[in-house]
Amino acid sequence: LLESLIKNDNLFEERPEEAYALAWGLAHFLATNHSKNFAQYLRSIGQLEPFLDAKFSKRLELFRQSFGSDTSKLTSALIRHIESLR
């Protein structure tokens, strides 16, 4: 689910409420726990051309450069973080 959220916008089209909640949780988690890497990632994706579908694969590549390729570990940490906010 995390990779899908990062690499394309399908979740926003199919289940927008879930997508926005997950995106908020991810941004909060990354800003709170990985602020330097999050800032680096935001700078990187900010340099991409807006609204170009061809760039979707680049988003996942840039995410992995900033946070590592083990998205399952990051997903587990994200879930724990979101649950701690309840």
All heavy atoms as an XYZ file, in Angstrom:
704
protein
N       0.826     -1.205      0.000
C       0.000      0.000      0.000
C       0.869      1.267      0.000
O       0.576      2.199     -0.721
C      -0.939     -0.027      1.204
C      -2.051      0.993      1.227
C      -2.965      0.839      0.027
C      -2.846      0.879      2.488
N       1.923      1.241      0.797
C       2.805      2.400      0.860
C       3.459      2.672     -0.493
O       3.463      3.801     -0.972
C       3.879      2.198      1.935
C       4.887      3.324      2.138
C       4.188      4.615      2.504
C       5.888      2.941      3.205
N       3.965      1.626     -1.128
C       4.591      1.804     -2.447
C       3.583      2.322     -3.465
O       3.906      3.176     -4.281
C       5.222      0.497     -2.936
C       6.552      0.227     -2.309
C       7.332     -0.867     -3.013
O       7.084     -1.128     -4.204
O       8.202     -1.446     -2.358
N       2.369      1.823     -3.406
C       1.329      2.274     -4.326
C       1.043      3.761     -4.127
O       0.877      4.509     -5.098
C       0.063      1.454     -4.120
O      -0.972      1.945     -4.929
N       0.994      4.188     -2.891
C       0.738      5.593     -2.583
C       1.836      6.480     -3.156
O       1.563      7.567     -3.673
C       0.645      5.793     -1.066
C       0.401      7.208     -0.583
C      -1.024      7.628     -0.895
C       0.667      7.308      0.907
N       3.065      5.993     -3.108
C       4.200      6.793     -3.543
C       4.352      6.796     -5.059
O       4.610      7.835     -5.663
C       5.490      6.275     -2.884
C       5.407      6.485     -1.377
C       6.728      6.953     -3.458
C       6.371      5.654     -0.585
N       4.187      5.645     -5.681
C       4.547      5.550     -7.098
C       3.444      5.939     -8.072
O       3.714      6.147     -9.248
C       5.081      4.165     -7.432
C       4.069      3.058     -7.414
C       4.746      1.735     -7.756
C       3.746      0.610     -7.700
N       4.364     -0.664     -7.979
N       2.193      6.045     -7.624
C       1.140      6.497     -8.524
C       0.001      7.116     -7.711
O       0.035      7.123     -6.492
C       0.635      5.362     -9.418
C       0.051      4.215     -8.641
O      -0.859      4.397     -7.827
N       0.554      3.013     -8.875
N      -0.975      7.628     -8.417
C      -2.106      8.295     -7.753
C      -3.376      7.456     -7.766
O      -4.463      7.972     -7.497
C      -2.374      9.644     -8.426
C      -1.265     10.646     -8.178
O      -0.542     10.496     -7.171
O      -1.118     11.584     -8.981
N      -3.266      6.175     -8.069
C      -4.445      5.312     -8.174
C      -5.262      5.275     -6.893
O      -6.497      5.294     -6.935
C      -4.048      3.896     -8.570
C      -3.457      3.825     -9.958
O      -3.549      4.777    -10.724
N      -2.824      2.718    -10.279
N      -4.592      5.194     -5.746
C      -5.316      5.132     -4.474
C      -6.157      6.394     -4.262
O      -7.270      6.323     -3.745
C      -4.345      4.918     -3.318
C      -4.946      4.601     -1.961
C      -5.762      3.301     -2.009
C      -3.853      4.467     -0.906
N      -5.635      7.541     -4.692
C      -6.392      8.795     -4.566
C      -7.632      8.783     -5.449
O      -8.648      9.382     -5.103
C      -5.508      9.995     -4.914
C      -4.507     10.316     -3.844
C      -3.230      9.798     -3.909
C      -4.853     11.111     -2.770
C      -2.301     10.076     -2.923
C      -3.935     11.398     -1.770
C      -2.654     10.876     -1.856
N      -7.556      8.099     -6.569
C      -8.698      8.018     -7.469
C      -9.706      6.965     -7.013
O     -10.911      7.152     -7.150
C      -8.218      7.701     -8.892
C      -7.388      8.811     -9.491
C      -6.674      8.413    -10.764
O      -6.934      7.312    -11.290
O      -5.846      9.210    -11.241
N      -9.209      5.858     -6.452
C     -10.072      4.739     -6.065
C     -10.664      4.893     -4.660
O     -11.831      4.592     -4.437
C      -9.284      3.431     -6.143
C      -8.824      3.102     -7.543
C      -7.751      2.024     -7.590
O      -7.417      1.447     -6.530
O      -7.242      1.753     -8.688
N      -9.849      5.324     -3.716
C     -10.281      5.453     -2.319
C      -9.672      6.731     -1.731
O      -8.730      6.679     -0.929
C      -9.832      4.214     -1.525
C     -10.416      2.924     -2.070
C     -10.122      1.708     -1.207
N      -8.767      1.557     -0.743
C      -7.882      0.666     -1.228
N      -8.223     -0.141     -2.206
N      -6.669      0.574     -0.726
N     -10.188      7.895     -2.142
C      -9.548      9.158     -1.770
C      -9.453      9.413     -0.277
O      -8.439      9.923      0.199
C     -10.400     10.219     -2.467
C     -11.659      9.546     -2.861
C     -11.366      8.091     -2.982
N     -10.477      9.046      0.494
C     -10.421      9.299      1.932
C      -9.276      8.525      2.575
O      -8.528      9.052      3.396
C     -11.752      8.926      2.619
C     -12.931      9.775      2.203
C     -13.615      9.272      0.933
O     -13.261      8.182      0.429
O     -14.496      9.986      0.444
N      -9.137      7.268      2.194
C      -8.056      6.438      2.717
C      -6.696      6.967      2.260
O      -5.742      7.013      3.039
C      -8.243      4.996      2.249
C      -7.212      4.040      2.793
C      -7.442      2.616      2.320
O      -8.571      2.262      1.914
O      -6.466      1.846      2.371
N      -6.616      7.379      1.009
C      -5.356      7.880      0.466
C      -4.907      9.144      1.196
O      -3.729      9.265      1.560
C      -5.490      8.143     -1.024
N      -5.820     10.083      1.403
C      -5.452     11.323      2.078
C      -5.073     11.073      3.531
O      -4.124     11.674      4.047
C      -6.564     12.369      1.964
C      -6.554     13.053      0.631
C      -7.460     12.688     -0.363
C      -5.625     14.043      0.330
C      -7.435     13.295     -1.606
C      -5.595     14.649     -0.911
C      -6.501     14.284     -1.873
O      -6.473     14.878     -3.110
N      -5.777     10.181      4.203
C      -5.431      9.850      5.588
C      -4.048      9.204      5.658
O      -3.228      9.555      6.522
C      -6.482      8.923      6.185
N      -3.792      8.282      4.750
C      -2.492      7.616      4.717
C      -1.384      8.604      4.358
O      -0.303      8.595      4.956
C      -2.521      6.452      3.737
C      -1.262      5.603      3.637
C      -0.872      5.017      4.999
C      -1.469      4.483      2.633
N      -1.633      9.474      3.407
C      -0.634     10.470      3.015
C      -0.328     11.414      4.172
O       0.837     11.757      4.416
C      -1.114     11.258      1.798
N      -1.362     11.837      4.907
C      -1.136     12.693      6.071
C      -0.311     11.946      7.113
O       0.651     12.491      7.661
C      -2.469     13.135      6.698
C      -2.216     14.025      7.877
C      -2.105     15.376      7.865
C      -1.993     13.604      9.236
N      -1.816     15.830      9.135
C      -1.739     14.766      9.988
C      -1.963     12.370      9.882
C      -1.476     14.725     11.358
C      -1.698     12.333     11.242
C      -1.457     13.501     11.974
N      -0.688     10.704      7.398
C       0.046      9.909      8.380
C       1.495      9.707      7.978
O       2.403      9.804      8.806
N       1.727      9.448      6.694
C       3.086      9.258      6.206
C       3.888     10.550      6.343
O       5.030     10.529      6.816
C       3.065      8.794      4.745
C       4.429      8.615      4.078
C       5.268      7.566      4.803
C       4.248      8.237      2.612
N       3.306     11.675      5.950
C       4.012     12.954      6.066
C       4.334     13.263      7.527
O       5.447     13.704      7.851
C       3.183     14.071      5.440
N       3.378     13.028      8.415
C       3.602     13.276      9.839
C       4.707     12.370     10.377
O       5.611     12.818     11.093
C       2.300     13.052     10.620
C       2.404     13.430     12.055
N       2.825     12.545     13.030
C       2.146     14.602     12.688
C       2.819     13.147     14.189
N       2.415     14.403     14.020
N       4.644     11.103     10.028
C       5.653     10.132     10.463
C       7.041     10.521      9.966
O       8.005     10.548     10.739
C       5.275      8.739      9.959
C       6.368      7.715     10.089
C       6.734      7.222     11.338
C       7.031      7.238      8.970
C       7.738      6.272     11.464
C       8.027      6.292      9.086
C       8.388      5.806     10.334
N       7.157     10.836      8.695
C       8.465     11.168      8.128
C       8.998     12.485      8.688
O      10.192     12.587      9.003
C       8.388     11.224      6.605
C       8.076      9.897      5.916
C       7.903     10.104      4.410
C       9.149      8.847      6.200
N       8.139     13.473      8.829
C       8.577     14.759      9.380
C       8.992     14.629     10.844
O       9.935     15.289     11.289
C       7.463     15.791      9.238
N       8.320     13.752     11.578
C       8.613     13.568     12.991
C       9.845     12.693     13.230
O      10.670     12.995     14.085
C       7.397     12.927     13.702
O       6.264     13.774     13.514
C       7.642     12.734     15.179
N       9.972     11.623     12.466
C      10.997     10.620     12.740
C      12.172     10.607     11.766
O      13.206     10.008     12.076
C      10.361      9.224     12.752
C       9.337      9.105     13.846
O       9.675      9.147     15.016
N       8.078      8.979     13.464
N      12.016     11.208     10.613
C      13.069     11.198      9.587
C      13.138     12.567      8.913
O      13.119     12.660      7.681
C      12.785     10.114      8.539
C      12.632      8.743      9.102
N      13.703      7.947      9.427
C      11.522      8.026      9.419
C      13.265      6.787      9.907
N      11.952      6.821      9.914
N      13.232     13.617      9.709
C      13.069     14.971      9.177
C      14.118     15.344      8.130
O      13.780     15.976      7.126
C      13.052     15.994     10.306
O      14.248     15.926     11.062
N      15.365     14.972      8.327
C      16.399     15.326      7.341
C      16.160     14.595      6.021
O      16.253     15.192      4.952
C      17.790     15.006      7.879
C      18.227     15.937      8.974
C      19.616     15.612      9.453
C      19.981     16.535     10.613
N      21.318     16.248     11.125
N      15.839     13.311      6.095
C      15.566     12.540      4.883
C      14.289     13.036      4.207
O      14.205     13.063      2.976
C      15.440     11.057      5.199
C      16.741     10.451      5.651
O      17.599     11.140      6.185
N      16.904      9.168      5.466
N      13.295     13.428      5.010
C      12.043     13.932      4.454
C      12.286     15.236      3.700
O      11.786     15.428      2.589
C      11.026     14.117      5.570
C       9.631     14.445      5.108
C       9.031     13.757      4.078
C       8.896     15.433      5.750
C       7.729     14.048      3.667
C       7.594     15.721      5.357
C       7.024     15.032      4.312
N      13.083     16.113      4.281
C      13.408     17.374      3.606
C      14.150     17.105      2.299
O      13.873     17.732      1.275
C      14.236     18.265      4.525
N      15.077     16.145      2.318
C      15.812     15.766      1.110
C      14.852     15.236      0.051
O      14.930     15.603     -1.119
C      16.847     14.701      1.445
C      17.528     14.084      0.245
C      18.331     12.845      0.614
O      18.762     12.681      1.737
N      18.517     11.967     -0.354
N      13.922     14.379      0.459
C      12.946     13.810     -0.473
C      12.061     14.904     -1.075
O      11.821     14.930     -2.282
C      12.103     12.762      0.244
C      10.985     12.198     -0.585
C      11.243     11.432     -1.714
C       9.662     12.423     -0.247
C      10.207     10.915     -2.494
C       8.624     11.904     -1.010
C       8.911     11.154     -2.127
O       7.893     10.640     -2.888
N      11.582     15.808     -0.250
C      10.730     16.891     -0.748
C      11.471     17.772     -1.746
O      10.898     18.193     -2.757
C      10.187     17.723      0.406
C       9.193     17.018      1.325
C       8.791     17.931      2.480
C       7.975     16.552      0.556
N      12.749     18.045     -1.476
C      13.540     18.817     -2.438
C      13.661     18.056     -3.758
O      13.553     18.639     -4.832
C      14.929     19.120     -1.876
C      14.963     20.273     -0.889
C      16.376     20.720     -0.572
N      17.164     19.661      0.054
C      17.187     19.391      1.356
N      16.459     20.117      2.177
N      17.938     18.420      1.837
N      13.876     16.751     -3.671
C      14.036     15.925     -4.871
C      12.769     15.883     -5.717
O      12.814     16.086     -6.931
C      14.422     14.489     -4.490
O      15.661     14.465     -3.847
N      11.622     15.606     -5.077
C      10.391     15.516     -5.863
C       9.916     16.895     -6.322
O       9.213     17.009     -7.314
C       9.256     14.758     -5.137
C       8.833     15.456     -3.857
C       9.647     13.328     -4.881
C       7.545     14.910     -3.281
N      10.333     17.921     -5.614
C       9.987     19.276     -6.018
C      10.620     19.681     -7.338
O      10.172     20.625     -7.979
N      11.647     18.959     -7.745
C      12.322     19.268     -9.000
C      11.716     18.520    -10.191
O      12.095     18.763    -11.331
C      13.807     18.944     -8.874
C      14.490     19.848     -7.872
C      15.958     19.529     -7.699
O      16.519     18.720     -8.415
N      16.573     20.172     -6.737
N      10.772     17.617     -9.932
C      10.106     16.888    -11.022
C       9.084     17.793    -11.697
O       8.507     18.684    -11.072
C       9.396     15.645    -10.485
C      10.269     14.555     -9.870
C       9.393     13.443     -9.311
C      11.239     14.003    -10.895
N       8.846     17.537    -12.965
C       7.810     18.263    -13.686
C       6.449     17.883    -13.105
O       6.166     16.703    -12.933
C       7.841     17.907    -15.172
C       9.020     18.485    -15.910
C       8.921     19.983    -16.084
O       7.807     20.507    -16.290
O       9.975     20.635    -16.003
N       5.597     18.843    -12.813
C       4.283     18.520    -12.244
C       3.363     17.837    -13.245
O       3.411     18.135    -14.441
C       3.724     19.880    -11.822
C       4.485     20.880    -12.632
C       5.816     20.267    -12.943
N       2.564     16.931    -12.730
C       1.467     16.293    -13.467
C       1.894     15.422    -14.641
O       1.110     15.175    -15.541
C       0.448     17.332    -13.945
C      -0.043     18.217    -12.848
C       0.247     19.567    -12.853
C      -0.778     17.702    -11.789
C      -0.197     20.393    -11.829
C      -1.217     18.519    -10.770
C      -0.925     19.859    -10.786
N       3.103     14.921    -14.656
C       3.533     14.049    -15.732
C       3.495     12.604    -15.264
O       4.229     12.217    -14.370
C       4.946     14.402    -16.214
C       5.096     15.731    -16.938
C       6.552     15.937    -17.350
C       4.207     15.795    -18.159
N       2.632     11.796    -15.866
C       2.512     10.391    -15.499
C       3.821      9.634    -15.649
O       4.097      8.709    -14.903
C       1.434      9.699    -16.330
C       0.037     10.169    -15.987
O      -0.128     10.773    -14.914
O      -0.878      9.935    -16.779
N       4.631     10.003    -16.617
C       5.889      9.300    -16.866
C       6.839      9.417    -15.680
O       7.742      8.625    -15.523
C       6.551      9.855    -18.119
N       6.619     10.366    -14.824
C       7.505     10.591    -13.680
C       7.110      9.779    -12.453
O       7.784      9.809    -11.447
C       7.544     12.077    -13.313
C       8.041     12.972    -14.413
C       9.513     12.746    -14.675
C       9.978     13.709    -15.759
N      11.393     13.610    -16.019
N       5.996      9.050    -12.516
C       5.547      8.299    -11.341
C       6.598      7.303    -10.877
O       6.823      7.146     -9.680
C       4.226      7.586    -11.598
C       3.029      8.501    -11.551
C       1.900      8.201    -12.288
C       3.021      9.640    -10.786
C       0.782      9.027    -12.249
C       1.923     10.473    -10.738
C       0.800     10.165    -11.477
N       7.265      6.606    -11.798
C       8.281      5.643    -11.403
C       9.451      6.338    -10.722
O      10.098      5.770     -9.851
C       8.766      4.844    -12.607
O       9.348      5.702    -13.561
N       9.688      7.556    -11.098
C      10.776      8.336    -10.496
C      10.468      8.655     -9.032
O      11.372      8.728     -8.215
C      10.987      9.619    -11.306
C      12.166     10.434    -10.893
C      13.455      9.773    -11.279
C      14.622     10.687    -11.009
N      15.898     10.016    -11.117
N       9.189      8.825     -8.700
C       8.827      9.131     -7.315
C       9.264      8.016     -6.377
O       9.821      8.279     -5.312
C       7.322      9.361     -7.186
C       6.885     10.625     -7.841
C       5.450     11.033     -7.702
N       4.468     10.140     -7.186
C       3.165     10.350     -7.281
N       2.714     11.425     -7.905
N       2.300      9.502     -6.780
N       9.034      6.767     -6.752
C       9.427      5.638     -5.912
C      10.946      5.549     -5.825
O      11.491      5.306     -4.744
C       8.835      4.328     -6.430
C       9.102      3.100     -5.573
C       8.586      3.285     -4.156
C       8.472      1.867     -6.203
N      11.617      5.788     -6.925
C      13.086      5.771     -6.920
C      13.632      6.826     -5.955
O      14.532      6.549     -5.153
C      13.601      6.033     -8.332
C      15.104      6.096     -8.448
C      15.564      6.500     -9.836
O      14.867      6.202    -10.823
O      16.639      7.120     -9.933
N      13.098      8.029     -6.005
C      13.545      9.097     -5.116
C      13.206      8.795     -3.656
O      13.992      9.091     -2.761
C      12.933     10.431     -5.538
C      13.394     10.974     -6.882
C      12.583     12.208     -7.272
C      14.887     11.280     -6.867
N      12.046      8.188     -3.436
C      11.665      7.801     -2.074
C      12.663      6.786     -1.518
O      13.120      6.918     -0.384
C      10.241      7.225     -2.057
C       9.723      6.966     -0.686
C       9.097      7.976      0.023
C       9.857      5.721     -0.092
C       8.616      7.743      1.311
C       9.376      5.478      1.182
C       8.752      6.497      1.889
N      13.001      5.801     -2.318
C      13.957      4.771     -1.873
C      15.346      5.364     -1.644
O      16.054      4.931     -0.733
C      14.013      3.642     -2.895
C      12.781      2.784     -2.859
C      12.835      1.684     -3.879
N      11.728      0.747     -3.673
C      11.309     -0.094     -4.589
N      11.909     -0.151     -5.768
N      10.313     -0.901     -4.324
N      15.734      6.334     -2.433
C      17.025      6.991     -2.219
C      17.056      7.711     -0.870
O      18.078      7.753     -0.207
C      17.318      7.985     -3.338
C      17.694      7.355     -4.644
C      17.857      8.382     -5.758
O      17.722      9.587     -5.554
N      18.123      7.893     -6.958
N      15.919      8.261     -0.481
C      15.859      9.022      0.770
C      15.635      8.157      2.001
O      16.145      8.470      3.078
C      14.742     10.067      0.687
O      15.015     10.997     -0.324
N      14.862      7.051      1.844
C      14.454      6.269      3.014
C      14.856      4.802      2.964
O      14.531      4.049      3.874
C      12.934      6.375      3.199
C      12.468      7.791      3.349
C      11.846      8.435      2.304
C      12.687      8.491      4.523
C      11.426      9.756      2.427
C      12.283      9.803      4.658
C      11.651     10.436      3.604
N      15.523      4.385      1.912
C      15.929      2.998      1.782
C      14.908      2.193      0.997
O      13.779      2.620      0.787
N      15.327      1.020      0.585
C      14.467      0.207     -0.277
C      13.546     -0.729      0.485
O      12.665     -1.342     -0.098
C      15.326     -0.598     -1.259
O      16.185     -1.452     -0.549
N      13.719     -0.853      1.801
C      12.882     -1.759      2.594
C      11.606     -1.052      3.016
O      11.477     -0.579      4.142
C      13.649     -2.266      3.811
C      12.921     -3.366      4.557
O      11.776     -3.701      4.175
O      13.491     -3.898      5.517
N      10.647     -0.957      2.093
C       9.402     -0.251      2.418
C       8.528     -1.040      3.388
O       7.687     -0.452      4.059
C       8.606      0.088      1.144
O       8.393     -1.100      0.393
C       9.335      1.117      0.302
N       8.732     -2.356      3.498
C       7.933     -3.130      4.448
C       8.299     -2.749      5.882
O       7.425     -2.623      6.743
C       8.097     -4.631      4.221
O       9.433     -5.029      4.423
N       9.568     -2.534      6.134
C      10.012     -2.100      7.471
C       9.464     -0.702      7.774
O       8.989     -0.434      8.870
C      11.535     -2.106      7.536
C      12.112     -1.731      8.864
C      13.627     -1.807      8.834
C      14.221     -1.358     10.152
N      15.704     -1.371     10.105
N       9.528      0.161      6.789
C       9.011      1.516      6.953
C       7.500      1.496      7.153
O       6.966      2.252      7.973
C       9.381      2.361      5.739
C       9.233      3.862      5.870
C      10.140      4.395      6.975
C       9.576      4.544      4.570
N       6.807      0.627      6.439
C       5.359      0.494      6.592
C       5.004      0.072      8.007
O       4.073      0.624      8.617
C       4.793     -0.519      5.579
O       5.051     -0.040      4.254
C       3.301     -0.711      5.754
N       5.731     -0.873      8.562
C       5.478     -1.322      9.937
C       5.679     -0.185     10.925
O       4.871      0.002     11.835
C       6.405     -2.488     10.296
O       6.146     -3.595      9.483
N       6.748      0.577     10.742
C       7.004      1.718     11.625
C       5.923      2.784     11.465
O       5.498      3.397     12.449
C       8.386      2.296     11.333
N       5.462      2.993     10.243
C       4.387      3.954      9.978
C       3.107      3.539     10.690
O       2.440      4.370     11.328
C       4.150      4.077      8.477
C       2.915      4.863      8.025
C       2.993      6.307      8.489
C       2.766      4.779      6.513
N       2.750      2.279     10.608
C       1.533      1.777     11.273
C       1.630      1.984     12.782
O       0.677      2.466     13.410
C       1.287      0.299     10.915
C       0.888      0.188      9.442
C       0.221     -0.320     11.819
C       0.905     -1.225      8.901
N       2.772      1.655     13.362
C       2.957      1.868     14.808
C       2.815      3.350     15.157
O       2.211      3.716     16.167
C       4.311      1.328     15.265
C       4.380     -0.176     15.343
C       5.639     -0.664     16.061
N       6.865     -0.162     15.471
C       7.506     -0.718     14.438
N       6.999     -1.804     13.859
N       8.631     -0.195     13.979
N       3.387      4.204     14.310
C       3.319      5.645     14.551
C       1.867      6.135     14.518
O       1.428      6.863     15.408
C       4.154      6.389     13.512
C       4.105      7.865     13.648
N       4.783      8.543     14.635
C       3.426      8.806     12.940
C       4.541      9.833     14.523
N       3.718     10.018     13.488
N       1.135      5.732     13.489
C      -0.261      6.164     13.358
C      -1.099      5.650     14.544
O      -1.912      6.392     15.096
C      -0.849      5.714     12.008
C      -0.192      6.498     10.866
C      -2.368      5.894     11.981
C      -0.544      6.010      9.488
N      -0.865      4.410     14.934
C      -1.605      3.851     16.072
C      -1.278      4.585     17.362
O      -2.130      4.727     18.235
C      -1.320      2.364     16.211
C      -1.995      1.540     15.109
C      -1.630      0.071     15.151
O      -0.669     -0.326     15.855
O      -2.316     -0.700     14.439
N      -0.064      5.104     17.486
C       0.314      5.834     18.700
C      -0.373      7.188     18.778
O      -0.432      7.799     19.850
C       1.833      6.026     18.747
O       2.261      7.042     17.845
N      -0.909      7.675     17.672
C      -1.578      8.976     17.650
C      -3.033      8.902     18.081
O      -3.672      9.917     18.317
C      -1.506      9.578     16.237
C      -0.113      9.860     15.704
C      -0.184     10.336     14.254
C       0.612     10.867     16.563
N      -3.557      7.696     18.189
C      -4.979      7.531     18.554
C      -5.245      7.950     19.966
O      -4.552      7.921     20.850
C      -5.403      6.086     18.384
C      -5.464      5.706     16.943
C      -5.940      4.310     16.823
N      -5.957      3.948     15.408
C      -6.462      2.827     14.968
N      -6.983      1.966     15.766
N      -6.447      2.570     13.702
